[in-house]
Amino acid sequence: MITLKDIKTRVADVLTENGFNVVASEVQEGFAKPAVFVDVFPSSVELLTCGGRTEQITDSVEIKYISASETMEDCVAVSERLKRLFLYNTFDIADRHITIQRIEYEVEDNVLYTYFDVEFIQARDVQEDFESMTELEIGWS
């Protein structure tokens, strides 16, 4: 079962392996630039089977890149690097090979925001509560 934490960890690993300085989301100031922040949040879920045992999940990833030079050129160059890392390669999480279909970008105050969805199907852990059988009576008539 893939969790939000699994996705966030894998995105951070891919970025770190490729030379990005990934900073914990809790850090608000005092970090070295250039820096990258990663957030993952649930976007949608759809039941695929009767009884809700299988679901299609879409989790959204936000990568916030804060440039050291704070230029648009740097943001454009990093957008190309992120495209090569996530759009043109399979994204491996746990035992899955996930393909990212679309990446969106936004630049605000020379900070690059990159968004993409991670979509997958998985079985849902369902715990059903039943009353314990205490006594079985068989009646013969």
C-alpha positions as CSV (number, residue, x, y, z in Angstrom):
1,M,0.0,0.0,0.0
2,I,1.5,3.3,-1.1
3,T,1.1,6.2,1.4
4,L,1.6,10.0,1.0
5,K,4.8,9.7,3.0
6,D,6.1,7.0,0.5
7,I,5.5,9.4,-2.4
8,K,7.1,12.4,-0.6
9,T,10.1,10.4,0.4
10,R,10.6,9.0,-3.2
11,V,10.3,12.5,-4.7
12,A,12.8,13.9,-2.2
13,D,15.2,11.0,-3.0
14,V,15.0,11.6,-6.8
15,L,15.7,15.3,-6.3
16,T,18.5,14.7,-3.8
17,E,20.1,12.1,-6.1
18,N,20.1,14.7,-8.9
19,G,21.8,17.5,-7.0
20,F,18.9,19.4,-5.5
21,N,19.0,20.6,-1.9
22,V,15.8,19.3,-0.4
23,V,14.7,21.1,2.7
24,A,12.2,19.7,5.3
25,S,8.8,21.4,4.9
26,E,8.9,22.5,8.6
27,V,11.9,24.8,8.0
28,Q,10.7,28.3,7.3
29,E,13.9,30.3,7.3
30,G,17.6,30.0,7.5
31,F,18.0,27.4,4.7
32,A,20.7,27.5,2.0
33,K,19.6,28.5,-1.5
34,P,18.9,27.1,-4.0
35,A,16.4,25.0,-2.0
36,V,13.6,22.7,-2.8
37,F,10.5,21.9,-0.7
38,V,8.2,19.0,-1.4
39,D,4.6,18.6,-0.4
40,V,2.2,15.8,-1.2
41,F,-1.5,15.9,-0.6
42,P,-4.5,13.7,-1.6
43,S,-6.3,14.9,-4.6
44,S,-9.0,12.3,-5.3
45,V,-10.1,8.7,-4.7
46,E,-12.5,6.6,-6.6
47,L,-13.9,3.2,-5.6
48,L,-13.5,0.6,-8.4
49,T,-15.2,-2.4,-6.9
50,C,-18.4,-3.1,-5.1
51,G,-17.7,-3.1,-1.4
52,G,-14.8,-0.7,-1.7
53,R,-11.9,-3.1,-1.8
54,T,-10.1,-1.5,-4.7
55,E,-9.6,2.2,-5.2
56,Q,-8.0,4.5,-7.8
57,I,-6.0,7.2,-6.0
58,T,-4.7,10.5,-7.2
59,D,-2.2,12.3,-5.0
60,S,-0.8,15.7,-6.0
61,V,2.8,16.6,-5.7
62,E,4.0,20.2,-5.3
63,I,7.7,21.0,-5.7
64,K,8.7,24.5,-4.7
65,Y,12.1,25.6,-6.0
66,I,13.7,28.7,-4.5
67,S,16.5,29.9,-6.7
68,A,19.8,31.3,-5.4
69,S,20.0,33.8,-8.3
70,E,16.3,34.5,-8.2
71,T,16.1,34.8,-12.0
72,M,13.5,33.6,-14.5
73,E,16.3,31.9,-16.5
74,D,17.2,29.8,-13.5
75,C,13.5,28.8,-13.0
76,V,13.2,27.8,-16.7
77,A,16.4,25.7,-16.5
78,V,15.2,23.9,-13.4
79,S,11.8,23.3,-15.0
80,E,13.6,21.5,-17.8
81,R,15.5,19.4,-15.3
82,L,12.4,18.5,-13.4
83,K,10.6,17.5,-16.6
84,R,13.5,15.1,-17.5
85,L,13.4,13.6,-14.0
86,F,9.7,13.0,-13.6
87,L,7.9,13.2,-17.0
88,Y,10.3,11.1,-19.1
89,N,11.2,8.4,-16.6
90,T,9.1,6.0,-14.7
91,F,8.5,7.0,-11.1
92,D,9.2,4.0,-8.9
93,I,7.5,3.8,-5.6
94,A,7.5,0.6,-3.5
95,D,6.7,-2.2,-6.0
96,R,5.1,0.1,-8.6
97,H,6.4,1.8,-11.8
98,I,4.2,4.9,-12.2
99,T,4.2,7.1,-15.2
100,I,3.6,10.8,-14.7
101,Q,1.3,12.1,-17.5
102,R,1.4,15.8,-17.0
103,I,3.5,18.5,-15.2
104,E,2.4,22.0,-14.6
105,Y,4.6,25.0,-13.7
106,E,4.0,28.4,-12.1
107,V,6.5,31.1,-11.4
108,E,5.8,33.6,-8.7
109,D,8.4,36.1,-7.4
110,N,11.1,34.0,-9.1
111,V,10.0,30.9,-7.2
112,L,9.2,27.9,-9.4
113,Y,6.2,25.8,-8.4
114,T,6.0,22.4,-10.1
115,Y,2.8,20.3,-9.9
116,F,2.1,16.7,-11.0
117,D,-0.3,13.9,-10.0
118,V,0.7,10.4,-9.0
119,E,-2.1,8.0,-10.0
120,F,-2.4,4.4,-9.0
121,I,-4.8,1.6,-8.1
122,Q,-4.5,-0.3,-4.9
123,A,-6.4,-2.7,-2.7
124,R,-7.9,-1.0,0.4
125,D,-7.4,-2.5,3.8
126,V,-10.9,-3.2,5.0
127,Q,-11.6,-4.5,8.4
128,E,-15.0,-5.9,8.9
129,D,-16.4,-6.3,12.4
130,F,-18.4,-9.4,13.0
131,E,-19.9,-10.7,16.2
132,S,-18.0,-13.7,17.6
133,M,-19.9,-16.9,17.4
134,T,-20.4,-18.2,20.9
135,E,-22.6,-21.1,20.6
136,L,-23.9,-23.1,17.7
137,E,-27.2,-24.8,18.1
138,I,-28.4,-27.4,15.7
139,G,-32.0,-28.3,16.0
140,W,-33.4,-31.6,14.8
141,S,-37.1,-31.7,14.4
